[in-house]
Amino acid sequence: MSGSPTAGRPVRVAVPRGDLRTPVGERLVAAGFRAEGYLEGSRTYRFDVDGIDGVQVRVFSDQDIPIQVALGQYDLGIASGTWIDELLVRYRHDSVVPLRPLDIEGETLVIAGAPGADLASLAGAGVVRVATEYPQIAHHYLTRLRVPDYRLYEVWAQAEAWPPRDAELAIASASAVAKEGLAVLGTVHRGGVWLIANREALATRDLSAALGPLLSLTRATTEGGLVDPAPLAVTRGISKAALPRERFRIAVPDGHAQRHTVAALADAGIAFPGYEATSSVRYPESGDPEVEVKVMRPQDMPRAVALGHFDLAISGRDWLRAFLATFPAAPVTELCDLKRSKYQMGAVISEDLPVDSIEEAIALWRRDDPEFPIRVASEYASLADEYARTRHLGRYRVIPISGASEGFVPEDAEILIEGTETGTTLRANRLRMIDIIMESTNCVIGHATAPEGARGARRAEYVARLRTAAEAVA
């Protein structure tokens, strides 16, 4: 990954939202680098810096900042060491330059499993399944740990929710695994927060207006970073063949989709005590000893179903399509459209662009430069790539993002692949959807091959009840 900052533009600094916003904002103010509104939690994405001309601050999700700096879209950034190393472990000669560890506590990553679990025993028993949001860091750690055979499950969030039923181990933040009741088996990354720079910008641009105060930020006494563990002494036993699963397993979503799912289940005469519109129980009751219910992120359900962990899951059509765009041969399919939580997924551009179609937009962007690379930003990176290819964008760059998506167009991307229910948020940010990709709703998904016996019969019964209810309220 590389990039060349645009000559003549302001020095651009990327800063984090979320839990890091307050400590970073306080230290920036103390260093005389005050972006009014940032520390106060303003919902604005871009800020000027008081008393310093030619510097612009932009708020991102923490994990997006190293990528933005690596691409050269931002000259400087402040981000967690975990997300910086997640990039640099894979791209060792990337254009991100760590400048200074800051005296801000970052999340420590640990490897965790069920209480009583032992790494050496798990590694010696056969394939070890590891769930994580940090696949590059996880691979680095597990290879140095000399785990002989492992399978990484790259999840969107809540990796700690996968053990012990759907993975043996999780690599996640220490605070998250503690809340889930898992046992910490080792430290993977010691955290930390860093000031970083784009290598080319550092070498070719005058960044002193921003670098001066930023380099006065108090340096951390320790640097944190990756942990190289002592190799395990693994004795390989005879791997036991996994017994066929007998219990029927259903995955239901948390977050925004939860209330819609509760309503859909109720209309079908299905209730899972403990799973209400605002509850946070991981394993609700099913009322049937042969049925297990688990609450998880809808983004991760297509993968879990394809792997055979669940017989049925309630996800979104958008997440199913995004998964199949990445793994087109994956054995997971839609079984029933619940016709709830409707919204449109499409290509979003600035409302100031004087065009009526995506073809006109492409022509306008390339009016002065036929080789201009069109930037497409999205949480759905695989869908963004599919869109760019099917709409024949020519030269393009997909920018994977994890949040604050409305702030990307037009400064940091020409196109945003995004979903909207009413368009209110888009209009508030002077954006409009110019090309609809799909209409997304909640849906029931399952393995392409139905399970045999009692599990297959239960799947057919649940799908029939949910389909009948959905048709009645459509």
N, C-alpha and C positions, 0 to 999 in steps of 0.2 A: 504494500500500500504506500502511496506517495502522493504528493500534491505540491503545487506551486501557488503560494498566496498571490492574490491579484495586486499588481502594483498600484499605488495611489490610494488604496482603501485604508480605513482606520486600522489601528492595531486591535485585533479582536481577541477577547479573553472569554473562555468558556468556564462557567462556574456551576456547581451542583445544586439541585433542589433536594427536597426530602430531608432526611435526618442531618445531613451535613450542612444544610443551608445556614442554620443559626451559628454554629462555631466558625464556619468560613466567613460569614458576613461580619461577625464581631472582630475577627482578626484583620479583615480588610479595612474596616473603619479605623482600627487602632494604627494601621500602617499608612493612613492618609489616602486610602484608595476606596472612597465611598461611592457606591452606586446607589443613589437614593431610591428606596423601594425594595431593593434586594433583601436586606436584612429584615425589613418589615413584613416580608412575605407577599409582596404585590404579585398579582397574577400576570402582570406584564412579563414578557420574555426577554426584552432588550432594554438596556439601561446605558445612559452616558455616565461618565465618572466625574463627580464634582471637582471642578477646578483643574481638570486635566483634559486638554483638547486632543482630539484624534485618537481616542480610545473608546471602544465599545464593549460592553459586557453582555453576554447571552447566557440564559439559564437552560441547562439540559438535565436529563436524567444522568446520574453518575456514570453508568456504564457506556453512555454515548460519547462522553467527553474524549477519551483516548482516541476513538475512531475519528472524531471531528478534527482533532489536532493532527493525527496521522495523515488525513486527507489534505491537510493544508488549508482547510476552510477556517480554522482558528489558529492563531499564532501561539497562544499560551492557554493553559488550562489548569484547573485544580481538580484532582480526582482521587478516588480511592486507589491504593496500591494494588488491591485485588483486581480491579478492572484494567489497570495499566498492565499488570503482568499477564492477565488473560490474553491481551493482545500481543505482548512482546514475546511470550513463550512460543507462540506460533510464528510470528514475524520477527525473527531475531535481529534483522537489520532494518527495522522499520524507521520511519522518520520521526518517532517520538523520542525526545531527549528528556529524561528525568533531571530536574535542576536542583530540587531541594525538598527533603522530607520535612513536613510541617508538624508542629506540636498539636496535632488534632488526632484523637484516637479513632482509628478505623476498625472495622469489623475483622476479627480473627476468624479464619476459616479452619474448620476441624473436620476430621473424618469420624463418623459416628454410626452406631448400630444399635440393635436391641440390647437392653441391659443383660450383662453376662456374656456378650459377644467377644470373640478374640480374633484379631486380625490373622494371625498365623493359622489358626484352625480353619477359618473361612477360606483362606487362600489355598489351603491344602485339600479342601473338600471338593473342588471343582470350579466351575465358572462362578465368579463373584460379580453380582450385579450392583452397579454404583450409580445412584442418581445425583445429578448436580447441574447447577447453572453455569459452572465454570469448567467446561470439558477440557480446555487446554491445560489449565492448572491441574486438573484431576489426572490427566494422562501423564504429566510431568511427575506428579507425586507417586502414582501407582507403579510406573516403570522403575523409579528409583527404589521403591519399596520392594521391587521384584515380586510383585504378584504375578504368578505365571499365566493366569487366564482370567480376564475380566471383560465385562461388557458395560460400556458407559451409556446411561440414559440421560441425554441432554434435555432438561426440562425448562419450562419458562420461569417457574417459581416454585417455592415450597418443596424443594428436594427432600427436606426432612420428613415430609409426609409419606414417602415411599417405603422406607423400612417399617416393619420387618416383612410385610406380606408381599410387596411388589419389588423389593430390592433388599439385598443384605446390608448395604451401606449407603450413606449419603455424605456428600461433601458440601457443607453449608456453613452459615455463620454460627458461632458458638451460642449466641443468644437464641437463635431459632431452634437448634437441636435441644437446648435445655427446655424450651417451652413444650416441645413435642415429647419430652421424657426419654430421649435417647441417651445412650452412654457415649461419652467422648473417648475415642480410641487413639487419637493422635492429632497433632497440630499440622495443618497443611500450609497455611500462609499466616504470617504474623500481622497482617493488616498494614496500617499506615495510610497517610494522605500526602500526596506529592504535588508540587508545582512542576508542570511539564511544559515543553515547548516543541514546536515543529522545527525539525533540523534545518530545513531550507530557509525558513523565515529567520531563524536565529543567525544564519550565516549571511543572508542577503538583505535583510530589512533593518531599519532602525526601530527597535522595540523599546528603547530606553524610557519612553514616557510611561509605559506600563511596568517594564522590568525593574525600574528603580525602586518603586515602593514595594513591589511583590517580592523582590529579593531581600527586603528588610523584614519579611515575616519571620517570626521566631522558628528556628530550626529545631526539629525533634532530636532528642538525645539518642534515640535508636531509629534505625531505618526500616524495621519490619521486613517484609518480603517473603519470598518462597522458602520453604523448609525442605532440606534434603534429608529424608529419614534414613535411619540405619536399616539395611536390607533385612527382610524377614528370614528366619531359618525355617523354611517351609518343607514339610515332609508330605509328599503327595500320597494321599490314600487312594482307594478305589472309589471313583465317583459313582454315587448311587443314582440310578435313573429316577427322575422325578415321577411320583405317582400321579395319575390323572386327577385333576381337581374335581371334587364332587359337589361342593357348594356353588350355588349360582351367585355371581357377583355383579353388582350394579354400581356404576359411578355416577354421582350427581354433582352438579357444579356449585362452586361458591361464588362470591362476588355479585356482579350485576345480574347474572343469569339466575341467581338463586330464587328470587321471588317469582320469576316467571315459571321456573321448574316446579316450585311448590304448588302453584296454581294449576299447572298442567296435570300434575299427579292427583291433586284433589278432584279435578273434573273427571279423572279416570277411576275415581274411587280407591286411590292408592295413598296410603299415609305411612311415612317413616318417622315414628316418634323421635324427636330430637332434631329433625330437619325441618325447621321453620324458616320463614322469610328472612329473619335476622339472626338465626342461631349460628354457632361456630363449633358444633360437635363434629369430630372427625369421622366417627363411626356411629351413625344413627341406628336405632332399632329397626328391624324389618318386619317383626311380627311372625316370622317364619324361621325356624332353626336352620333351614337349608338355604337361606338367602342372606347374603352379606351386603351391606350398603356402605360405600365410602364416599366422602366428600373430597373433591380435588379440583384443581384448576382445569377449566374446559379446554384450554390450549393443549394440555398434555394428554387428553383422553384418546384422540386417534392413535397415538403411538402405543398407549397402554392396551387398547383394544387389539391392535394389530399384533402385539406381542402375546396376546392370549391371557392377559391378566384379568380382563372383565368380559362378561357375556353381553352386557348391555351398558351403554353410557349415554348421557344426555349432554350434548355439546352444542356447538354452533356450526352452521353450514360453512361459515367463513373459515373456521379452524380446520374443518375436515378438508376443504378445498386447498388450504395452505399446506397441509400435511401431504396431500396427494400430489401437489405440485412439486414437492421435494422428493417424495417416494411414490412415484406413479404406480408401482407394482405392489404396494402395500395391501395386505388382505383385509381392508376395512371398508365398510360401505354404509350408506344411509339406509335405515330401515323404515323411518317414519318422520314426516315433517310435522312438528308440533304447532307451527303457524303462530308462534309467539315471539316477542322481542324482535320485531321486524325492523330491519334497517337496510339501507343501500350501501354497497361497497363500490367505490369507483375512483377515478382519477380526479384529483382536486388541484386547482390552479388558483392563482391570484385573480380576484374579481376585476382588477384593473387591466388585465390583459384583454385587448380589443379583438377577441376571436370568438367564433361560434362552434368550433369543433377542435378535436385534438390534432387533426391534420393541419388546421390553420395555425394552431399554437406551435407545432413543430416548425412550420415554415417561418414563423416570426422569430423564433429563437435562433434559427440558422440563417436569417436574412443576411447578416454580415459575415458569418463564419460557417461555411457548409460542414465543417468538422466539429462544430461545437458539441461537447459531450453533455447530453441531457441528464440531469441528476434526478433520480427517483427515490424518494424516501418513504419508508414504511416499516411498521412493526411486522408486516407480513412480507418478509424479504423474498421468499420464493414466489409469492403472487406478484410482487413488483417486477421480478425478473421475467416471469411468464408474460405479464402485461407488456413490458418493453419489447419482448420478442414478437408477440402476436400483433402489436400495433406498429411494428417495423420502425422503431425509434432510431435505428442506426446506431451511432456511437452513444452509449449511455453508461451511467454508473449507478448502481443500486446502493443506497445508504441505509443500512439496517439501523433502526431506532427503537427505543423502548418506552418513550413517553414524550409529553410536551410536544406532540406532533404538529399542532396547528402553527407553531412558531417557525417551522422550517421553510415554508413558502412565503415570499419568493427569494429571500436572501440566501438560504442554504440548500435549496432544491427547487427545481422547476415544477415538479409533480410530486404530490403526496397521494399514496394509495391508502385510503382511509374509509371508515364507515361512518354513517350519520343516520339518525332517526328522524330528526326534524330539520336539520340544516342550521339550527340556531347558532351553534358554536362556530360553524364555518362562517356564517355571515358576520358574527361578532369579530372575527379575525380577518375580515375582508377576503374571504375565500369562496369558491364555488365549485361544485362538482360538474365537470364538463363531459365526463364519459362514465357511464354506469357499467360496472363489471358484473355484478350479481346482486340479487336480493337475498340477504341472509336472515335466517330465523333459527330458533332452537330446533334441534332435531335429535332423533334417537339413532345411534350408530351401533354397529356390531361387527363381528368378524365376518368376512365374506363366506366362510363355511360355518353353517349353524352347528352348534354342539349337538351331540347325539343324546338320546335318552331323556331323563327328567329335566336336564338343563335346557335342552332344545325345546321341550314342551313349555317350560316356564318362559323362555324367551318369546315364543310365539304368542303366549297368553298376554304378557306385558305389552308387546307391540300392538296386538289387536285392541286392547283396552285403551291405550294411549292414542292410537289412530282414530278410533271411534269418537273419543272425547274431542280430539282436535278438529275433526270434521263437523262436529256439532256446534263448535264455537267459531268456526271460520267465517 
